Amino acid sequence: MNNLYYWTLILTYILLLFAVIFSILKYKIVSKIEKWYIHYILFLLFIESSNYILTEFLNFENTSFLYKIYIAGEFLIITTLFIKK
């Protein structure tokens, strides 16, 4: 079961990285309003990568402080997206 967790974690990181690369390549084509989706994907990559670095390399046992940053950032990005639409 532990092995399944790590494979799904690696798969989600790969898919998120693929989404970031694809969105950066198509950044000029996307309209101004929908560029906030790209900002949201980059924000998710930042949160996930910082969580991974803190737990795996810096040996943090508790990364609950990232949850507050995640909630605030998601709220601001999604609110801005819906206000502009």
N, C-alpha and C positions, 0 to 999 in steps of 0.2 A: 504494500500500500504506500509505503514511503517513496518507493521508486516512481509510482504513478504521479505523486505530487510533484516531484522534481521534473518529470517529463512535461507535465502540463504547465509548470512554471516557465520552463525553457521555451515551450511552444508559444505561450502568451508574450514573452519578451521578444521572440523572433517576429511574431505577427505585428506587434506594436512598432518595432523597428522598421519593418517593411512598410507600414502605414505612414510613418514619419518620412521615410525616404521618398515614397511615392508622392506624398503631399508636397514635399519641398520641390520635387521636380515639376509638379503641376501648379506651383504657386502663382505664376504669372497668368495662367488661364482662368483661375478661380476669380469670381467677382469679389468686390470689396467686402460685402456682407458675409460671404461664406469663408473668408479668410480666418474668421474667428474659430471655425471648426479646426483649422490647422493649428491655431494657437492652443486650442483645447488638447489636441493630440500631443503637441510638444510639451504641454504642462503635464499630461499623464506620463509621458516618457521621463520627464524630470523627477516626478514623485516616485515612480517605480524604480528608476535607476538609483536614486538616492537611498531608497529603502534597501535595495539589494547591496549597495556598497556599504551602508552602515551595518547591516547584519552579517554579511559574509567576510568583509575585509577588516572592518574596524571592531568587530565582535560586540556590537551593541545588543543587549538583550531586550531592550524596550524601545520601540520606535513609535510610540503612541503620539509623540509630539508632532509627527508628520501628518497625522490625521486632521489636526486643526488647520494646517496649511492647505491640505487637500480640500477640505470643506470650504474654506474661504476662497481659494482660487477657483474652484469649480463654480461656486455661487457667483463670483464676479464675472467669469467668462460666459457662463450660460445666461446670466441676466443681461449682459451687454449684447449678446447675440440676439436674444429675443426682443430687446428694446429697439435694436437697429432694424429688425425685420418688421 
